[in-house]
Amino acid sequence: MTLWQGRFDAGPSDDLRALNDSLAFDIRMFREDIAGSRAHARMLAKVGLLTGDETDEILAALDAVEIEIASGTFEFETDDEDIHTAVERGITAITPAGAKLHTGRSRNDQVATDLRLWTKHAIDTTLTLVHQLEKTLLARAAEAGEAILPGYTHLQQAQPVALAHHLLAHGWALARDFDRLLDARKRLDVSPLGAGALAGSTLPIDPELTAAELGFGAVFENSLDAVSDRDFVAETLFALSLLGVHLSRIGEEMIIWSATEFGFVQMSESHSTGSSMMPQKANPDIAELARGKAGRLIGNLTGLLVTLKGLPLAYNKDLQEDKEPLFDSFDTIHLILSAVDGMIATLSFDTGRMADAAGSPYLFATDLAEWLVARGTPFREAHGIVGSLVSESLNGERTLADLVAESPHLGPEAAGLLEPHVTRPGSPGGGTPAAVDRQMSRFEELIAAQDRLRTPHS
């Protein structure tokens, strides 16, 4: 039995079922669907569209169906084209009052409600995982102490930075991801239940009651918009995609740092893989998969945007294509977050190798230029003076230190800047030990603030 059989004399073809049915993936929203149905039944009772006995019977039937689906004992049928159909059939088989549950409701506002509830819960889980990775990065930064390594631009050695500073750079990017997800959660926190198929209902339903019971922060203002809006899915997919890009960047750096030629890190055996042929290998598969799966996340976002771009108001069956990319993106990002967190937590840093790489005198060329600037030389002139000494050192037999010490513009004091160190000027947000200490304190405060923000949704 379909929910729309009264209009048709014949049943759907096998081809239509294969294309149309969504139970295989929307079954994961069964708890949200049942929660929405409970709220709808109680609202119908309060406005006089269900009797007390009918409501009690429906609520008991919903409880029974939820237990059966959760335990795997619910018997799905061929006609159960989606989770909404299956739940309604299940409760109607228990009590005839179940046939009244769909009063004043359409699958259009029902599925929009289910998906918003599901997405809220999925975002909460993601926030917890992002938060954990932030804490891991903070802990490793604290352990790093005063360890230094080369910082890079264009993947060329640029200036030395504290290892803690580098790790916290990834932490701040994740903090923005946390904010984006939280912001997306706020915007999706609107109940569409009561919008009906597209124009509400002539019955005296009360969307405010169902919104309050389901924990939504607001109620829809326009029924056409309520059933057709999938901005919240696109926005969430964007936030997950950018989070995936940031995790990909972490993965790329770990791949580079773990390469023999760099040797800055060694992956733990529990978070790396071997080779089926080469006994010596320890491969950074987690980092590579974090990098690779970013494309999958971006593809999910792109696919949905293309689906949405030409749809007229209000509901169209194209919108069924919103769930699989959303479910997949959350599943993917949760896997990546957990694995990357474990990888970072168990990394071994070779701080000696890092320090050796950061010991090149050429990494302190900017310090020399700024030393001149501090003594009144225009920066462009200072840049030229130091650049010519670097060029002479690279093309000749004399060291940069010797050339600096003998330079009439610089001299022995300036040559002392070429000894390995983290850049001395302590500008706010920079990589000096004092600046990094202040940064770590601010990051700790941010994590504490995130804890308070997450608490209402946990």
C-alpha positions as CSV (number, residue, x, y, z in Angstrom):
1,M,0.0,0.0,0.0
2,T,1.4,3.4,-1.0
3,L,0.4,6.6,0.7
4,W,-1.1,7.9,-2.5
5,Q,-2.8,4.8,-3.9
6,G,-6.3,6.3,-3.9
7,R,-5.5,8.4,-7.0
8,F,-4.3,5.4,-9.0
9,D,-5.8,2.2,-10.3
10,A,-2.5,0.4,-10.9
11,G,0.5,0.0,-8.6
12,P,3.9,1.4,-9.4
13,S,6.2,-0.4,-11.8
14,D,9.4,-2.1,-10.6
15,D,11.4,0.5,-12.5
16,L,9.6,3.3,-10.6
17,R,10.1,1.6,-7.3
18,A,13.8,1.1,-8.0
19,L,14.3,4.8,-8.8
20,N,11.8,6.3,-6.4
21,D,12.1,4.4,-3.2
22,S,14.5,5.9,-0.6
23,L,14.0,3.5,2.4
24,A,17.5,2.1,1.9
25,F,19.1,5.4,3.0
26,D,16.4,7.4,4.8
27,I,15.9,4.6,7.3
28,R,18.7,6.1,9.4
29,M,16.2,9.0,10.2
30,F,13.7,6.6,11.9
31,R,14.2,8.1,15.4
32,E,13.7,11.6,14.0
33,D,10.6,10.5,12.1
34,I,9.1,9.0,15.1
35,A,10.0,12.0,17.3
36,G,8.3,14.3,14.8
37,S,5.2,12.0,14.7
38,R,5.0,12.0,18.5
39,A,5.0,15.8,18.5
40,H,2.5,15.9,15.7
41,A,0.1,13.5,17.5
42,R,0.3,15.5,20.8
43,M,-0.4,18.7,18.8
44,L,-3.4,17.1,17.1
45,A,-4.7,16.1,20.5
46,K,-4.3,19.6,21.9
47,V,-6.2,21.2,19.0
48,G,-9.0,18.6,19.2
49,L,-8.2,16.6,16.1
50,L,-7.4,13.4,18.1
51,T,-9.1,12.1,21.2
52,G,-7.1,11.3,24.3
53,D,-7.5,7.5,23.8
54,E,-6.4,7.8,20.1
55,T,-3.4,9.8,21.1
56,D,-2.3,7.3,23.7
57,E,-2.7,4.4,21.3
58,I,-0.7,6.2,18.6
59,L,2.1,7.1,21.0
60,A,2.3,3.6,22.3
61,A,2.4,2.3,18.7
62,L,5.2,4.7,17.9
63,D,7.1,3.4,20.9
64,A,6.7,-0.1,19.8
65,V,7.7,0.6,16.2
66,E,10.8,2.5,17.3
67,I,11.9,-0.5,19.5
68,E,11.3,-2.9,16.6
69,I,13.3,-0.8,14.1
70,A,16.1,-0.2,16.6
71,S,16.4,-3.9,17.4
72,G,16.1,-5.1,13.8
73,T,12.8,-7.0,14.3
74,F,10.6,-4.6,12.3
75,E,9.4,-6.3,9.2
76,F,9.7,-3.9,6.2
77,E,7.5,-4.6,3.2
78,T,7.9,-3.9,-0.5
79,D,5.5,-1.0,-0.4
80,D,7.5,0.8,2.2
81,E,9.0,3.3,-0.2
82,D,10.5,5.4,2.6
83,I,10.8,5.5,6.3
84,H,7.7,7.7,6.7
85,T,5.6,5.0,4.9
86,A,7.1,2.2,6.9
87,V,6.4,3.9,10.3
88,E,2.8,4.9,9.4
89,R,2.1,1.4,8.2
90,G,3.6,-0.1,11.3
91,I,1.6,2.0,13.7
92,T,-1.6,1.6,11.7
93,A,-1.2,-2.2,12.0
94,I,-1.1,-1.8,15.7
95,T,-4.0,0.6,16.1
96,P,-6.6,1.9,13.7
97,A,-6.0,5.4,15.1
98,G,-2.7,5.3,13.2
99,A,-4.6,6.2,10.1
100,K,-5.3,9.7,11.7
101,L,-1.7,10.5,12.4
102,H,-1.1,12.1,9.0
103,T,-3.9,14.7,9.6
104,G,-2.7,18.2,8.7
105,R,0.7,16.9,7.6
106,S,2.5,16.0,4.3
107,R,5.5,14.0,3.7
108,N,7.0,17.3,2.3
109,D,7.0,19.0,5.7
110,Q,7.6,15.7,7.5
111,V,10.9,14.9,5.6
112,A,12.1,18.4,6.0
113,T,11.6,18.2,9.7
114,D,13.3,14.8,10.0
115,L,16.3,16.0,8.0
116,R,16.7,19.1,10.1
117,L,16.5,17.1,13.3
118,W,19.0,14.6,12.0
119,T,21.4,17.3,10.8
120,K,21.3,19.0,14.2
121,H,22.3,15.8,15.9
122,A,25.0,15.1,13.3
123,I,26.5,18.5,13.7
124,D,26.7,18.1,17.5
125,T,28.7,14.9,17.0
126,T,31.0,16.7,14.5
127,L,31.5,19.6,16.9
128,T,32.6,17.1,19.6
129,L,35.1,15.5,17.2
130,V,36.5,18.8,16.0
131,H,36.8,19.9,19.6
132,Q,38.8,16.8,20.5
133,L,41.2,17.3,17.6
134,E,41.7,20.9,18.8
135,K,42.6,19.7,22.2
136,T,45.0,17.2,20.8
137,L,46.8,19.9,18.8
138,L,47.0,22.1,21.9
139,A,48.4,19.2,24.0
140,R,51.1,18.4,21.3
141,A,51.9,22.1,21.1
142,A,52.4,22.3,24.8
143,E,54.7,19.3,24.7
144,A,56.8,20.8,21.9
145,G,58.3,23.4,24.2
146,E,60.8,25.6,22.3
147,A,61.3,23.2,19.4
148,I,61.8,24.9,16.1
149,L,61.5,23.9,12.4
150,P,61.6,25.7,9.1
151,G,58.5,27.5,8.1
152,Y,57.7,27.3,4.4
153,T,56.2,29.3,1.6
154,H,56.0,27.8,-1.8
155,L,57.3,24.7,0.0
156,Q,60.7,26.5,0.1
157,Q,62.4,27.2,3.5
158,A,61.3,30.7,4.5
159,Q,61.8,31.5,8.2
160,P,62.1,29.4,11.4
161,V,59.0,29.0,13.5
162,A,58.2,27.2,16.8
163,L,56.7,23.7,16.3
164,A,54.0,24.8,18.7
165,H,53.2,27.8,16.5
166,H,52.8,25.5,13.5
167,L,50.6,23.0,15.3
168,L,48.3,25.8,16.6
169,A,47.9,27.2,13.1
170,H,45.9,24.1,12.3
171,G,44.1,24.6,15.6
172,W,42.9,28.0,14.6
173,A,41.6,26.8,11.2
174,L,39.6,24.0,13.0
175,A,38.2,26.7,15.4
176,R,36.8,28.5,12.4
177,D,35.3,25.2,11.2
178,F,33.7,24.8,14.6
179,D,32.2,28.3,14.3
180,R,30.9,27.6,10.8
181,L,29.2,24.4,11.9
182,L,27.7,26.1,14.9
183,D,26.5,28.9,12.7
184,A,24.9,26.5,10.3
185,R,23.2,24.7,13.2
186,K,21.6,28.0,14.3
187,R,20.2,28.7,10.8
188,L,18.8,25.2,10.4
189,D,17.1,25.3,13.8
190,V,13.7,26.2,12.2
191,S,10.7,23.8,12.3
192,P,8.9,23.2,8.9
193,L,6.3,21.0,10.5
194,G,2.9,22.4,9.7
195,A,3.8,23.7,6.3
196,G,2.0,20.7,4.8
197,A,2.6,19.9,1.2
198,L,3.2,23.6,0.3
199,A,0.4,25.7,1.6
200,G,-0.3,24.7,5.2
201,S,-3.6,23.2,6.2
202,T,-7.2,24.4,6.6
203,L,-7.3,22.4,9.9
204,P,-6.5,24.2,13.2
205,I,-3.0,22.8,13.6
206,D,-0.4,24.6,15.8
207,P,3.1,24.6,14.4
208,E,4.4,26.4,17.5
209,L,3.5,23.4,19.7
210,T,5.3,20.9,17.5
211,A,8.4,23.2,17.2
212,A,8.6,23.6,20.9
213,E,8.3,19.9,21.6
214,L,11.0,19.1,19.1
215,G,13.4,21.6,20.5
216,F,13.4,23.9,17.5
217,G,14.4,27.5,18.1
218,A,11.9,29.0,15.5
219,V,9.0,28.1,13.3
220,F,8.8,28.6,9.5
221,E,7.4,31.9,8.2
222,N,6.5,30.8,4.7
223,S,5.2,27.3,3.9
224,L,6.5,27.3,0.3
225,D,9.9,28.1,1.5
226,A,9.7,25.6,4.4
227,V,9.2,22.5,2.3
228,S,11.6,23.5,-0.5
229,D,14.4,25.0,1.5
230,R,17.6,22.9,1.5
231,D,20.0,25.8,2.1
232,F,20.8,24.2,5.4
233,V,22.0,21.1,3.7
234,A,24.1,23.0,1.3
235,E,25.5,25.2,4.0
236,T,26.3,22.2,6.2
237,L,28.0,20.4,3.2
238,F,30.1,23.5,2.6
239,A,31.2,23.6,6.3
240,L,32.1,19.9,6.1
241,S,33.9,20.4,2.8
242,L,36.1,23.2,4.2
243,L,36.7,21.2,7.3
244,G,37.8,18.4,5.0
245,V,40.1,20.7,3.2
246,H,41.7,21.7,6.4
247,L,42.2,18.0,7.4
248,S,43.6,17.4,3.9
249,R,46.2,20.1,4.6
250,I,47.2,18.5,7.8
251,G,47.4,15.2,6.0
252,E,49.6,16.7,3.3
253,E,52.0,18.1,5.8
254,M,52.3,14.9,7.7
255,I,53.0,13.1,4.4
256,I,55.8,15.5,3.7
257,W,57.2,15.6,7.2
258,S,57.2,11.8,7.4
259,A,59.1,11.3,4.2
260,T,62.6,10.1,4.6
261,E,64.0,13.2,3.0
262,F,62.4,15.3,5.8
263,G,62.2,12.9,8.7
264,F,60.4,15.4,10.9
265,V,57.9,12.9,12.2
266,Q,57.4,9.2,12.5
267,M,53.9,7.7,12.5
268,S,53.0,5.2,15.2
269,E,52.6,1.6,14.0
270,S,49.0,1.8,15.2
271,H,48.3,4.7,12.8
272,S,50.3,3.7,9.7
273,T,50.4,0.7,7.3
274,G,53.0,-1.5,5.8
275,S,53.7,-2.7,2.3
276,S,52.7,-6.1,0.9
277,M,56.0,-6.2,-1.0
278,M,58.6,-3.9,0.7
279,P,59.3,-4.9,4.3
280,Q,60.8,-1.6,5.3
281,K,57.8,0.6,4.5
282,A,55.6,2.5,7.0
283,N,53.0,4.4,5.0
284,P,51.0,7.4,6.2
285,D,47.7,6.0,4.9
286,I,45.6,8.1,7.4
287,A,47.1,11.3,6.1
288,E,46.7,10.2,2.5
289,L,43.0,9.2,3.0
290,A,42.3,12.5,4.8
291,R,43.8,14.3,1.7
292,G,41.9,12.0,-0.7
293,K,38.5,12.1,0.9
294,A,38.4,15.9,0.7
295,G,37.5,15.5,-3.0
296,R,34.6,13.3,-2.0
297,L,33.3,16.0,0.4
298,I,33.6,18.7,-2.2
299,G,31.9,16.5,-4.8
300,N,28.9,16.0,-2.4
301,L,28.6,19.7,-2.1
302,T,28.9,20.4,-5.8
303,G,26.4,17.7,-6.7
304,L,23.8,19.1,-4.3
305,L,24.2,22.7,-5.6
306,V,23.8,21.5,-9.1
307,T,20.6,19.7,-8.1
308,L,19.2,22.7,-6.4
309,K,20.1,25.4,-8.9
310,G,17.1,25.0,-11.3
311,L,14.2,23.9,-9.0
312,P,11.0,25.8,-8.9
313,L,8.9,26.2,-5.8
314,A,7.9,24.2,-3.9
315,Y,8.7,20.5,-3.3
316,N,10.2,18.5,-6.1
317,K,11.3,14.9,-6.0
318,D,14.8,16.1,-6.9
319,L,15.1,17.1,-3.3
320,Q,15.3,13.4,-2.4
321,E,18.9,13.7,-3.6
322,D,19.8,15.8,-0.5
323,K,20.2,12.9,1.9
324,E,22.8,10.6,0.5
325,P,25.5,13.3,0.1
326,L,24.7,14.7,3.5
327,F,24.8,11.3,5.2
328,D,28.0,10.4,3.3
329,S,29.7,13.6,4.2
330,F,29.0,13.3,7.9
331,D,30.1,9.6,7.9
332,T,33.3,10.5,6.0
333,I,34.2,13.5,8.1
334,H,33.6,11.6,11.4
335,L,36.0,8.8,10.2
336,I,38.6,11.3,9.1
337,L,38.4,13.4,12.3
338,S,38.8,10.4,14.6
339,A,41.7,8.9,12.6
340,V,43.6,12.2,12.2
341,D,43.2,12.8,15.9
342,G,44.7,9.4,16.7
343,M,47.5,10.0,14.2
344,I,48.4,13.4,15.7
345,A,48.2,12.1,19.2
346,T,50.6,9.3,18.6
347,L,53.1,11.0,16.3
348,S,56.8,11.1,17.3
349,F,58.5,14.4,16.5
350,D,62.2,14.4,15.6
351,T,62.9,17.9,17.0
352,G,66.6,17.4,16.4
353,R,66.0,16.9,12.7
354,M,63.7,19.9,12.7
355,A,66.3,22.1,14.4
356,D,69.0,21.0,12.0
357,A,66.8,21.9,9.1
358,A,66.0,25.3,10.7
359,G,69.7,26.0,11.2
360,S,70.4,27.3,7.7
361,P,71.7,30.9,7.9
362,Y,69.5,31.9,4.9
363,L,66.4,31.4,7.0
364,F,67.4,34.5,9.0
365,A,67.8,36.8,6.0
366,T,64.5,38.6,6.9
367,D,65.9,39.2,10.5
368,L,68.9,40.9,8.9
369,A,66.8,43.2,6.8
370,E,64.6,44.1,9.8
371,W,67.8,44.7,11.9
372,L,68.7,47.3,9.3
373,V,65.2,48.8,9.3
374,A,65.3,49.1,13.1
375,R,68.3,51.3,12.6
376,G,66.7,53.6,10.0
377,T,67.3,51.9,6.7
378,P,64.3,51.9,4.4
379,F,63.0,48.3,4.1
380,R,63.4,48.1,0.3
381,E,67.0,49.3,0.6
382,A,67.6,46.8,3.5
383,H,66.1,44.0,1.4
384,G,68.5,44.8,-1.5
385,I,71.5,44.9,0.8
386,V,70.8,41.5,2.4
387,G,69.7,40.0,-0.9
388,S,73.0,40.9,-2.6
389,L,74.9,39.3,0.3
390,V,72.8,36.1,0.0
391,S,73.4,36.0,-3.8
392,E,77.2,36.5,-3.2
393,S,77.2,33.7,-0.6
394,L,75.3,31.3,-2.9
395,N,77.5,32.0,-5.9
396,G,80.9,32.2,-4.1
397,E,83.1,30.4,-1.5
398,R,82.4,32.7,1.5
399,T,79.7,32.0,4.1
400,L,76.9,34.4,4.6
401,A,78.0,34.9,8.2
402,D,81.5,36.1,7.0
403,L,79.9,38.4,4.4
404,V,77.5,39.9,7.0
405,A,80.3,40.4,9.6
406,E,82.4,42.3,7.0
407,S,79.5,44.4,5.5
408,P,79.7,48.1,6.3
409,H,76.0,48.1,6.6
410,L,75.8,45.2,9.0
411,G,78.8,43.9,10.9
412,P,79.6,41.4,13.7
413,E,76.5,42.2,15.7
414,A,74.2,41.5,12.9
415,A,76.1,38.3,12.0
416,G,75.0,37.0,15.4
417,L,71.4,36.9,14.1
418,L,72.4,34.0,11.9
419,E,72.7,31.7,14.9
420,P,69.7,29.3,15.0
421,H,66.7,30.9,16.8
422,V,63.1,31.6,16.4
423,T,62.6,35.0,14.9
424,R,63.3,37.5,17.7
425,P,60.8,40.3,17.2
426,G,57.8,39.4,19.3
427,S,54.9,40.8,17.2
428,P,51.5,39.6,18.4
429,G,50.4,36.3,16.8
430,G,54.0,35.6,15.7
431,G,56.2,32.6,16.2
432,T,58.4,33.8,19.1
433,P,58.3,31.8,22.4
434,A,56.6,34.7,24.3
435,A,54.0,35.2,21.5
436,V,53.3,31.5,21.3
437,D,52.8,31.3,25.0
438,R,50.2,34.1,24.8
439,Q,48.6,32.3,21.8
440,M,48.3,29.0,23.7
441,S,46.6,30.8,26.5
442,R,44.1,32.3,24.1
443,F,43.5,28.9,22.4
444,E,42.9,27.3,25.8
445,E,40.3,30.0,26.5
446,L,38.7,29.4,23.1
447,I,38.4,25.7,23.9
448,A,36.8,26.4,27.2
449,A,34.3,28.8,25.4
450,Q,33.5,26.0,22.9
451,D,32.8,23.7,25.8
452,R,30.1,26.1,27.0
453,L,28.7,26.5,23.5
454,R,28.4,22.8,23.1
455,T,26.8,22.0,26.4
456,P,23.2,22.9,25.5
457,H,23.3,20.5,22.5
458,S,25.1,17.6,24.1
